[in-house]
């Protein structure tokens, strides 16, 4: 299983599933990260947190903890 946290910079992946529960999962889905959507990893901050991605044509920064629960392929 690969998560968004493991994706290399410059890669585009497809979201397979969001593993979180309740408010965390809801917040991620509200940001436009849903099953089947393509996510492009733009850059990762020096200490690994946050991860900058492009989703549905807009840029987004997500915490490493949130990136860990997003399964990708």
N, C-alpha and C positions, 0 to 999 in steps of 0.2 A: 504494500500500500504506500502510495506516494502522496505527500501533502504539499500544499502551496508553499510551505516553509522550505521545502527541499529543492524547489525548482531553481535552476540556474538563471542568472540575469540574461535577458535577451530572448528567453524562451516563451512560447505561447502554448498554453495548456487548456484542456477542457475540464470544467468542474464535473466530477462524478457524483459527489454527495457531500452534504454538510453534516458533520457528526454531532455538533453541539445540541443542546436542549434549550427550550424556552427563550428567554430574552436575548441571549447571545446569538442563537441561530436566527431569530427574528431580525435582529439588527444587521447581521451579515446579509440576509436576504433583502432587507430594505435598501442596502447599498447597491443592489443590482447583481450580487453574486448568487446565482441560482444554478440548479442542475442544468448542464448542457451549455452554459455560457462560456465563451472563450476569454481567457485572462492572459494578458501579456505582462511579464515581470520586467519592469523598467529598471529599478535599482533597489539595492538593499543598503540601509544605513550602515556606517562603519562597525557598529556593535551588533548589527543584525536586526535591529528593531527601530523603526518600522520597516515594512516592505512596501515599496511603491509599485503599484500595478495600474494597468489601463484596462477598464472593463466597460463595455458598451459605449466606447468612444470618450469616456472621461477618465481622469486620473484620480487615483485613490491611494491612501496610505492605510495599511492595516497592521495591527500589532502582530508580533510573532506568535503570541498565544492564540490569536484568532486564526492566523494562517495555518496553524497546526491542525485545526479541526476541519479544514477544507480539503477533501480528498480530490485529487486530480489525476488525469491520465494524459 
